[in-house]
Structures are given as structure tokens and as C-alpha cells.
Amino acid sequence: MESLKKLKFNYFEKYLRNILLKSTSYNDTKNEDFYHGLVLGMMFYLDNHYYVKSNEESGLGRYDLMIEPKKIRIIGDLY
């Protein structure tokens, strides 16, 4: 999870792939809710630096996940 905090996405991707391949089955992952919950839980690791929001309305639709920086100089994102 330190790679996520340090924005080293290549390392985080390998870590996440390893978790999914070693500990889940088809029955765990057959719908999107599983992935949403997993990623949402991981994002709360960043809650010292970001506000983490899920499934809120924004603009003309709704985003799955938003991380909003608590300090202006940090980058935020929508998923």
C-alpha cells in the first residue's frame, strides 16, 4: 500500500494483481461490487492526505470513487 501512497502505480498494480490471483475465485469477482469495495477499502489507506468519497452525484452523473486532496498542492482524481 506504500506504493499507492507514493503514487507508484506500476508497483501498486503488481501488488493488486497478486492479491486478486492468489486469494479470490470466480465466485468472489463475478460482479462489479466486489472490485468497488476492494478499491474503496484500499483508498481509505490514503485518508490522511485525501478525502475519499464513493458513489456520489457529480455534474450530469455519478462517479464510482473520488479522492480529493486535503492540501491544494496534491493531485486528486475521479474513477
C-alpha positions as CSV (number, residue, x, y, z in Angstrom):
1,M,0.0,0.0,0.0
2,E,3.0,2.3,0.4
3,S,3.3,2.3,-3.4
4,L,-0.2,3.7,-3.7
5,K,0.6,6.4,-1.2
6,K,3.8,7.3,-3.1
7,L,1.9,7.2,-6.5
8,K,4.0,4.4,-7.8
9,F,1.2,2.9,-9.8
10,N,3.2,0.2,-11.5
11,Y,4.2,-1.4,-8.2
12,F,0.6,-1.0,-6.9
13,E,-0.8,-2.7,-10.0
14,K,1.6,-5.7,-9.4
15,Y,0.5,-5.8,-5.7
16,L,-3.2,-5.7,-6.6
17,R,-2.8,-8.4,-9.3
18,N,-1.0,-10.6,-6.8
19,I,-3.8,-10.2,-4.2
20,L,-6.5,-11.0,-6.8
21,L,-4.8,-14.0,-8.3
22,K,-3.8,-15.6,-5.0
23,S,-6.9,-15.0,-2.9
24,T,-10.0,-14.8,-5.0
25,S,-12.2,-17.1,-7.0
26,Y,-14.6,-16.5,-9.9
27,N,-17.5,-16.6,-7.4
28,D,-15.9,-13.6,-5.5
29,T,-15.3,-11.5,-8.5
30,K,-18.3,-12.1,-10.8
31,N,-19.8,-8.7,-10.2
32,E,-18.5,-5.2,-10.1
33,D,-19.5,-4.6,-6.4
34,F,-16.5,-6.8,-5.3
35,Y,-14.0,-4.6,-7.1
36,H,-15.6,-1.4,-6.0
37,G,-15.5,-2.5,-2.3
38,L,-11.9,-3.7,-2.6
39,V,-10.6,-0.5,-4.2
40,L,-12.7,1.7,-1.9
41,G,-11.1,-0.1,1.1
42,M,-7.7,0.4,-0.3
43,M,-8.3,4.1,-0.9
44,F,-9.0,4.7,2.8
45,Y,-5.4,3.9,3.3
46,L,-4.8,7.4,1.9
47,D,-7.3,9.2,4.2
48,N,-4.6,11.1,6.0
49,H,-4.0,13.1,2.8
50,Y,-7.2,12.7,0.8
51,Y,-11.0,12.8,1.3
52,V,-12.3,9.6,-0.1
53,K,-15.9,9.6,-1.5
54,S,-17.9,6.9,-3.1
55,N,-20.9,6.8,-5.5
56,E,-21.9,10.5,-5.2
57,E,-23.6,12.6,-7.8
58,S,-21.4,15.0,-9.7
59,G,-22.2,17.0,-12.8
60,L,-24.6,15.0,-15.0
61,G,-23.9,11.6,-13.4
62,R,-22.3,9.8,-10.6
63,Y,-18.7,8.8,-10.0
64,D,-17.6,5.4,-8.6
65,L,-14.8,6.8,-6.4
66,M,-13.2,10.2,-5.8
67,I,-10.1,11.0,-3.9
68,E,-9.8,14.7,-3.2
69,P,-6.6,16.2,-1.7
70,K,-6.8,17.8,1.7
71,K,-4.0,20.1,0.7
72,I,-4.2,22.0,-2.6
73,R,-0.7,21.0,-3.8
74,I,-1.6,17.3,-4.0
75,I,-3.3,15.8,-7.1
76,G,-6.9,14.4,-6.9
77,D,-8.7,12.0,-9.2
78,L,-12.1,10.6,-10.1
79,Y,-12.7,6.9,-11.1
